[in-house]
Amino acid sequence: MGPPSAPAPAPAPAAGPTSIWTRKRDLFYLCFFAVHIAVMLLVDLTPLYPAALKPAVLMRLRAWYVTTYHDQFFTAPPAWFEAYMWLEAGYHLPLSVWVVGALGRDDPLVPIHLLVYSVQTAMTTLTCIVDYMSWNVGLKTKMDLGALYGPYLLLSLGMGYDMFGRLKQKVLSSERSLRQKSP
């Protein structure tokens, strides 16, 4: 009989969530969504509020936005724009509230949710950009609107690329792991 074999090494402890302070892109997304919630509630979704829930301060803020940016989506919206507002109320708002906490706790479902969010947001924002470029307004107005809508489009495209990359990495890593375990 030979010498006793060494005990098997203890399994590595399960990796816990990584701090949001070390995940710079996620911290940026968390800040974005916190601001996005405020913008939705204070400006974007006010047309959907019952009259009794429209404080004067919200109406003044919206009036300032319209006066400053001449955004016709807020004064004479096309028929499809109301559907976009309801999509924002029914999807963006609840998702944004969830994702602020989910990013903080490093929830593994964040990439799939933000991939869906980013594709939907890129498409609706691009629709708005294409539409306002056809408006009979001056170049300055279009440039001002571009300064608002353009970064939003770029952020959603970048977020989509980031989330696709994260999901691809997880899928490929899982596939490699399965291949190594199979005979």
C-alpha positions as CSV (number, residue, x, y, z in Angstrom):
1,M,0.0,0.0,0.0
2,G,1.4,3.4,-0.9
3,P,1.4,6.6,1.0
4,P,-1.9,8.2,1.6
5,S,-3.0,10.5,-1.1
6,A,-3.2,14.2,-0.4
7,P,-6.7,15.5,0.2
8,A,-8.5,17.1,-2.7
9,P,-8.1,20.9,-2.8
10,A,-11.1,22.7,-1.4
11,P,-13.2,24.2,-4.1
12,A,-12.6,27.9,-4.8
13,P,-15.1,30.1,-3.1
14,A,-17.9,31.3,-5.4
15,A,-17.0,34.7,-6.7
16,G,-19.4,37.2,-5.2
17,P,-20.6,40.4,-7.0
18,T,-17.9,42.8,-8.0
19,S,-18.2,46.3,-6.6
20,I,-19.8,48.8,-8.8
21,W,-16.9,51.2,-8.1
22,T,-14.6,48.8,-10.0
23,R,-16.9,48.4,-12.9
24,K,-16.6,51.8,-14.6
25,R,-19.0,51.1,-17.5
26,D,-21.6,49.8,-15.2
27,L,-21.1,52.8,-12.9
28,F,-21.6,55.1,-15.9
29,Y,-24.8,53.1,-16.9
30,L,-26.1,53.4,-13.3
31,C,-25.7,57.2,-13.4
32,F,-27.3,57.3,-16.8
33,F,-30.3,55.4,-15.7
34,A,-30.7,57.4,-12.5
35,V,-30.8,60.6,-14.6
36,H,-33.0,58.9,-17.2
37,I,-35.6,58.1,-14.5
38,A,-35.8,61.7,-13.5
39,V,-36.0,63.0,-17.1
40,M,-38.8,60.5,-17.9
41,L,-40.8,61.5,-14.8
42,L,-40.2,65.2,-15.1
43,V,-40.4,65.8,-18.8
44,D,-41.0,62.9,-21.2
45,L,-44.0,61.3,-19.6
46,T,-46.0,64.4,-18.4
47,P,-48.5,64.2,-21.3
48,L,-49.6,60.8,-19.9
49,Y,-50.3,62.2,-16.4
50,P,-53.9,63.0,-15.4
51,A,-54.4,66.8,-15.2
52,A,-54.6,66.6,-11.4
53,L,-51.0,65.1,-11.3
54,K,-49.4,67.8,-13.5
55,P,-47.9,70.3,-11.1
56,A,-47.1,73.8,-12.5
57,V,-43.4,73.2,-12.0
58,L,-43.5,70.2,-14.4
59,M,-45.4,72.2,-17.0
60,R,-42.9,75.1,-16.7
61,L,-40.0,72.6,-17.1
62,R,-41.7,71.1,-20.2
63,A,-42.4,74.6,-21.6
64,W,-38.8,75.6,-21.1
65,Y,-37.7,72.5,-23.0
66,V,-40.1,73.2,-25.9
67,T,-39.0,76.9,-26.0
68,T,-35.3,76.0,-25.9
69,Y,-35.2,73.1,-28.3
70,H,-38.3,73.6,-30.5
71,D,-38.9,69.9,-30.3
72,Q,-42.1,69.3,-32.3
73,F,-42.5,65.8,-30.7
74,F,-43.6,67.8,-27.7
75,T,-45.9,70.2,-29.4
76,A,-47.3,68.4,-32.5
77,P,-46.3,64.7,-32.1
78,P,-46.9,62.3,-35.0
79,A,-49.4,59.5,-34.2
80,W,-46.6,56.9,-33.5
81,F,-44.9,59.2,-30.9
82,E,-47.6,58.5,-28.3
83,A,-46.9,54.8,-28.7
84,Y,-43.2,55.6,-28.0
85,M,-44.3,57.5,-24.8
86,W,-46.3,54.5,-23.6
87,L,-43.3,52.2,-24.4
88,E,-41.2,54.6,-22.3
89,A,-43.8,54.5,-19.4
90,G,-44.4,50.7,-19.6
91,Y,-40.9,49.5,-20.4
92,H,-38.2,52.1,-19.9
93,L,-39.3,53.3,-16.6
94,P,-39.7,50.0,-14.8
95,L,-36.6,48.6,-16.4
96,S,-34.6,51.7,-15.4
97,V,-35.7,51.4,-11.8
98,W,-34.8,47.7,-11.8
99,V,-31.5,48.2,-13.5
100,V,-30.2,50.9,-11.1
101,G,-30.4,48.3,-8.3
102,A,-29.3,45.4,-10.6
103,L,-26.2,47.2,-11.6
104,G,-25.4,47.9,-8.0
105,R,-25.6,44.3,-7.0
106,D,-23.9,43.0,-10.3
107,D,-27.0,41.0,-11.3
108,P,-26.1,38.5,-14.0
109,L,-29.3,39.3,-15.9
110,V,-28.2,42.9,-16.6
111,P,-26.6,42.2,-20.0
112,I,-29.7,40.5,-21.5
113,H,-32.0,43.2,-20.3
114,L,-29.7,46.0,-21.4
115,L,-29.2,44.4,-24.8
116,V,-33.0,44.4,-25.4
117,Y,-33.2,48.0,-24.0
118,S,-30.4,49.2,-26.2
119,V,-31.8,47.8,-29.5
120,Q,-35.3,49.2,-28.7
121,T,-33.8,52.5,-27.7
122,A,-31.6,52.8,-30.8
123,M,-34.5,52.0,-33.1
124,T,-36.9,54.5,-31.5
125,T,-34.2,57.2,-31.3
126,L,-33.2,56.7,-34.9
127,T,-36.8,57.0,-35.9
128,C,-37.1,60.4,-34.1
129,I,-33.8,61.6,-35.7
130,V,-35.0,60.7,-39.2
131,D,-38.3,62.4,-38.5
132,Y,-37.0,65.7,-37.1
133,M,-34.4,65.9,-40.0
134,S,-37.4,66.2,-42.3
135,W,-39.0,69.1,-40.3
136,N,-39.3,72.5,-41.9
137,V,-37.0,74.2,-39.2
138,G,-33.7,75.8,-39.3
139,L,-30.3,74.1,-39.2
140,K,-29.7,75.5,-35.6
141,T,-32.9,73.8,-34.4
142,K,-31.8,70.5,-36.0
143,M,-28.3,70.8,-34.5
144,D,-29.8,71.5,-31.1
145,L,-32.0,68.5,-31.3
146,G,-29.0,66.5,-32.6
147,A,-27.1,67.5,-29.4
148,L,-29.9,65.8,-27.4
149,Y,-30.9,62.8,-29.5
150,G,-27.5,62.0,-31.0
151,P,-25.7,61.1,-27.8
152,Y,-28.7,59.1,-26.7
153,L,-28.4,57.1,-30.0
154,L,-24.7,56.6,-29.6
155,L,-25.1,55.6,-25.9
156,S,-27.7,52.9,-26.9
157,L,-25.5,51.6,-29.7
158,G,-22.4,51.5,-27.4
159,M,-24.5,49.8,-24.7
160,G,-25.8,47.3,-27.2
161,Y,-22.3,46.5,-28.4
162,D,-21.1,46.2,-24.8
163,M,-23.9,43.9,-23.7
164,F,-23.6,41.7,-26.8
165,G,-19.9,41.3,-26.1
166,R,-20.6,40.3,-22.5
167,L,-23.3,37.8,-23.5
168,K,-21.0,36.4,-26.3
169,Q,-18.2,35.9,-23.8
170,K,-20.5,34.1,-21.3
171,V,-21.9,31.8,-24.0
172,L,-18.5,30.9,-25.4
173,S,-17.1,30.4,-21.9
174,S,-20.0,28.1,-21.1
175,E,-19.6,26.2,-24.4
176,R,-15.8,25.7,-23.7
177,S,-16.6,24.5,-20.2
178,L,-19.1,22.0,-21.5
179,R,-16.7,20.7,-24.1
180,Q,-14.0,20.1,-21.5
181,K,-16.4,18.1,-19.3
182,S,-17.7,15.9,-22.1
183,P,-15.8,12.7,-22.9
